[in-house]
Amino acid sequence: REIARRGHEVASHGMDHRMLGELTPHTFRADARESRALLEDLAQAPVLGYRAPSYSVRAETLWAIDVLAETGYAYDSSVYPIRRRRYGYPEGPVAPARIAGPAGATLAEFPLPTLSLGVARLPVLAGAYLRLLPAWISRLALDRHVSHGAPFILNVHPWEIDPDQPTVGPSRRATWTHYAGLRRTAPLLVALLGRTPFRSAASRLRELGLLPGGEAREAS
């Protein structure tokens, strides 16, 4: 409620953070519908966007696009166009575009950002990559997107700006990728936000002509 009251866009990340590969279209449909209804009730505003846990929209889970369109979402931001063991869709779009599910439904897709290094793509400006990569790489990635007029998402989890969070598991050393860089995330985020104007994902997609005005409605 407070996030919405301050004028920010509220979008869905699902109910229990299960990757799409752990779900069926039926169970995902219920999850997507429930989370959207709950958030719209709290925010008193339409929920148009969705991000799958662990960016898990990939070639094998493109059926999620059909389900999201069916349950009233207007855009997705789950594609990470990189190759990783647990997630990643290297064949996916590297810039905002329409993306289709196997049943033919389409949604606007706002993929996670990458930095091209020759034939390779470096994941940047999102989650652990924002925390663990040197700050100059994040600044370079942001400035390159801006200079090329390329829209991009800046992604950070709330826990990533909390260096005093409790340790889960035997030690922080055992899960260092979760805890490394926590104290520098907030200052880096503030610095990056000051380098260029930001706006909501939905409004940027509308500017790009990928999202129509008005509220998405669930199909009957």
C-alpha positions, 0 to 999 in steps of 0.5 A: 500500500505504501509503495503504491501510495508513493506513486510507484508501479506494483507488479507481481513476483508470484506467491511462493517464489517457485521457479517455473520449471517446478510448476505446471501451467495449471498450478502457475495459472492459479499462482499468477491469478492469486498474486495479481488479485492480492496485489490489486486489492492492496495497491488499489491499482491495476497490476500489469507486469510479472517477473518469474522467480529466478528469471525462469522464463526460458525456451522450456517454460514459454508456456508461461507467456500464454498463461500470463496473457490469459490471467490478465497481465500485459507484460513480463520481465523474466527473460535473461538473455544469457546462458546459465545452468538454472536459468537464462534464455540466450535466444530471447530478446535483448531489448523490449519486444513482443514475445509469444507463447507456444499457444500463440498469445503475446506479451510485451517483454522487458528483458534483464540487461546485458553488456555485449563483450564481443560475442559474449553477453555479460549480465549486469545491473541485476541482483548478484551481478549488481553486487558482485561485479565492480562498480565501474562495470555497472556504471559502464553498462548503464551509461552505454544503454543511455548513450545508445537510447536502449531501455533497461531494467535496474533490478535489486532485491530488498534484502540486498540493501540490508547488510545486517540481515540474519545469517541463514545456514551454517555461515555467510562464507558458505553462501558468500554470493548471497551476502557479499557486497551488501554494504555497498549495494545501497550507495551504488544504487543511489549513484546509478539512479542519479545518472539518468531519469528512471520511470516505471516499466509499464510507462516505458513500454507504453512509450515504446509502443509495446503496451497499450494504454488502459488496464489489462483485463482477465479473459472470461 
